Amino acid sequence: MKIWKLLTVLVLLILAVSSAFGQGATSQVFPQLADGVMSDGSSFMSFLSVTNLNNVTADCTVTSVGVPADRFSAPLTRSLPAGGTFMNATKGQGAFASGYASLECSQPVQAMLMYVLISPQGGTLGMATVPAAPKSSYASFPALTGIGLQYGVAIANPSSSPISVEVGITQAGQYTSKTITIPASGRFVGFLDSLVNVPSAPAFSIFEMIASGSQFNVTALIFDGTVFSTIIPAVLP
């Protein structure tokens, strides 16, 4: 795999995101972080980019939960000058590990994370990019079910207390759900059909995640058996 190609793609994405959004936030969470080699020899890398469009320096620290800090190619604490951008990538080596990442900065910044799946021969099998996931008490996204697609979520709970999240599906006017508990500083990752009954007949469905009296951060994924992409849920704070 030619890393410079991935870096070129990431730089272009940074420019696109920087021109499309405002000043960002000081605290951001990415519920899914992946790195390392899987059993079939393919591997994941995660590329984090942070852009500071303020006119003052932003001091930033990345906290990685589940993926060791030494998996990253650069230090997790960085001073970012006005108008500056930095990138930090995991190495894609060692046994596969996954978790979530929190970004804390002294000034509002814009950030995004790109996942790259690499074949055992070094070629790129897939790439997907996500923005930081906002805090929410409710999240939903539409889905086409019964046609061979799987939908997954990574729900992070960066707080110091466990939370309960109701995960449900609405199809043809009927709603079914299951409640899961996510520990403090923990997360849930899984396909939604492992939690709720997804009918086999083709249909338009709505997946929902609800937390009463607490908040979570969620990233959604779609998988067709060979490649994956990301979905941006609609959320309420």
C-alpha atoms as one frame of an Amber mdcrd trajectory, in Angstrom:
protein
   0.000   0.000   0.000   1.253   3.471  -0.857   0.755   5.604   2.241   1.298
   8.836   0.347  -1.870   8.177  -1.661  -3.861   7.883   1.547  -2.331  11.077
   2.889  -3.202  12.888  -0.341  -6.821  11.750  -0.037  -6.909  12.846   3.595
  -5.502  16.304   2.802  -8.215  16.797   0.162 -10.849  15.740   2.672  -9.448
  18.177   5.218  -9.732  21.037   2.736 -13.303  20.061   1.900 -14.363  19.810
   5.545 -12.588  23.039   6.503 -14.440  24.984   3.814 -17.832  23.459   4.656
 -18.056  23.789   8.422 -17.655  26.457  11.090 -15.239  26.639  13.974 -15.994
  23.175  15.363 -15.808  22.267  19.050 -13.299  21.959  21.889 -14.453  18.453
  22.898 -15.125  15.737  20.305 -15.645  11.961  20.333 -15.127   9.314  17.650
 -16.976   6.161  18.809 -15.101   3.803  16.490 -11.306   3.541  16.257  -9.726
   0.528  14.555  -6.152  -0.636  14.098  -4.204  -3.811  13.431  -4.181  -7.108
  11.575  -7.204  -9.397  11.433  -7.285 -13.186  11.167  -7.417 -13.185   7.350
  -4.294 -11.011   7.072  -6.106  -7.806   6.156  -5.593  -4.809   8.419  -7.162
  -1.553   9.513  -5.596   1.870   9.953  -7.300   4.978  11.338  -6.307   8.486
  10.223  -7.247  11.394  12.476  -7.035  14.974  11.190  -7.551  18.165  13.190
  -7.767  21.693  11.744  -7.526  24.935  13.741  -9.163  27.856  11.919  -8.816
  30.187  14.912  -6.313  33.031  15.041  -4.698  31.591  18.192  -2.936  28.315
  18.996  -5.026  25.311  20.009  -3.499  22.803  22.445  -5.014  19.381  21.717
  -4.880  15.961  23.370  -6.241  12.701  21.994  -7.334  10.040  24.491  -7.571
   6.559  22.998  -9.666   3.922  24.779  -9.170   0.347  23.580  -6.366   1.093
  21.115  -2.966   1.535  22.833  -1.294   4.923  22.478   1.829   3.328  20.969
  -0.269   2.240  17.974  -0.232   5.883  16.803   2.581   7.191  14.619   2.809
  10.567  16.419   2.330  11.879  19.980  -1.264  12.261  21.154  -0.680  15.772
  22.527  -0.037  18.563  20.062  -0.034  22.377  19.869  -1.732  23.427  16.657
  -0.887  26.941  15.398  -3.490  29.321  14.016  -4.696  28.058  10.651  -2.780
  24.809  11.099  -3.671  21.150  10.528  -2.144  17.970  11.884  -2.699  14.330
  11.046  -2.058  11.282  13.175  -2.440   7.719  11.915  -2.400   4.346  13.595
   0.231   1.947  12.286  -1.933  -0.974  11.185   0.381  -3.458  12.895  -0.060
  -5.990  15.687  -3.235  -7.828  16.623  -6.484  -6.096  15.732  -7.746  -3.683
  18.368 -10.705  -1.328  18.434 -12.033   1.335  20.751 -12.972   4.989  20.693
 -11.098   8.304  20.747 -11.771  11.580  22.548 -10.257  14.869  21.391  -9.897
  17.779  23.808  -8.566  21.152  22.611  -8.153  24.571  24.194  -9.862  26.177
  21.171 -12.694  24.968  18.916 -11.301  22.821  16.097 -12.632  20.741  13.218
 -11.774  17.047  13.141 -12.542  13.865  11.246 -11.460  10.236  11.222 -10.842
   8.037   8.171 -10.820   4.230   8.298  -8.726   2.325   5.759  -9.014  -1.437
   5.172  -5.873  -2.931   3.620  -5.543  -6.316   1.909  -2.844  -8.832   2.939
  -1.029  -7.838  -0.281  -1.012  -4.150   0.682  -3.808  -2.855  -1.562  -6.628
  -0.658  -0.328  -9.921  -2.544  -0.014 -12.020   0.292   1.339 -12.057   3.732
   2.960 -14.711   5.612   4.909 -14.653   8.942   6.732 -16.685  10.098   9.729
 -16.993  13.415  11.546 -16.947  13.500  15.313 -20.175  12.179  16.839 -22.050
  14.786  18.899 -23.512  14.058  22.316 -27.075  12.862  21.916 -29.953  11.388
  23.857 -31.673  10.219  20.653 -30.311   9.077  17.289 -31.920   7.493  14.251
 -31.171   6.586  10.655 -33.123   5.024   7.784 -32.263   1.559   6.474 -33.183
  -0.730   3.612 -33.629  -4.090   5.320 -34.182  -7.552   3.904 -31.839  -7.081
   0.937 -28.611  -8.480   2.381 -27.247  -5.335   4.002 -26.156  -5.201   7.642
 -26.196  -2.111   9.814 -23.842  -1.642  12.720 -23.317   0.973  15.409 -20.531
   2.024  17.714 -22.025   3.713  20.780 -19.512   5.330  23.118 -20.107   6.343
  26.729 -17.215   8.618  27.757 -18.933   9.520  31.038 -17.984   8.249  34.484
 -21.290   6.383  34.984 -22.973   3.490  33.145 -25.837   4.374  30.810 -28.781
   2.459  29.349 -29.603   2.823  25.655 -32.765   1.503  24.028 -32.047   0.236
  20.518 -35.106  -0.259  18.329 -36.417  -0.728  14.803 -39.632   0.589  13.276
 -40.940  -1.262  10.249 -44.440  -1.169   8.757 -45.630   0.810  11.760 -44.399
  -1.744  14.308 -41.648  -1.020  16.836 -39.429  -3.568  18.608 -36.491  -2.793
  20.847 -33.875  -4.007  23.292 -32.132  -2.078  26.062 -28.374  -2.386  26.478
 -26.113  -1.150  29.267 -22.855   0.577  28.363 -20.314   0.848  31.192 -18.540
   4.023  32.199 -15.783   4.911  29.716 -17.041   2.013  27.596 -18.881   1.371
  24.360 -21.071  -1.047  22.469 -20.149  -2.217  18.974 -22.255  -4.615  16.959
 -24.657  -5.254  14.126 -28.199  -4.206  14.944 -29.682  -7.495  13.776 -27.924
  -9.109  16.755 -30.052  -6.935  19.086 -33.435  -6.625  17.426 -35.425  -8.778
  15.024 -34.874  -7.438  11.505 -37.556  -8.867   9.176 -36.272 -10.757   6.146
 -38.710  -9.235   3.649 -37.409  -6.151   1.790 -38.625  -2.987   3.496 -37.813
   0.557   4.516 -37.014   0.678   8.234 -35.891   3.164  10.876 -33.294   2.273
  13.504 -33.404   4.316  16.716 -31.249   4.709  19.828 -32.747   6.356  22.914
 -31.182   7.174  26.284 -33.346   8.546  29.083 -31.566  11.058  31.302 -28.141
  10.488  29.758 -26.206  11.033  26.533 -24.034   8.974  24.204 -21.994   9.328
  21.018 -22.797   7.106  18.030 -21.311   6.228  14.658 -23.312   4.072  12.240
 -21.960   1.741   9.548 -23.446  -0.143   6.604 -21.903  -3.414   5.399 -22.780
  -5.425   2.288 -20.589  -8.434   2.998 -17.546  -7.176   1.149 -17.273  -3.415
   1.702 -18.499  -0.945   4.301 -19.405   2.721   4.455 -20.604   5.131   7.117
 -23.996   6.608   7.899 -24.574   9.921   9.676 -27.448   9.494  12.166 -29.916
  12.275  12.883 -29.520  13.227  16.535 -31.073  15.220  19.346 -28.964  16.495
  22.278
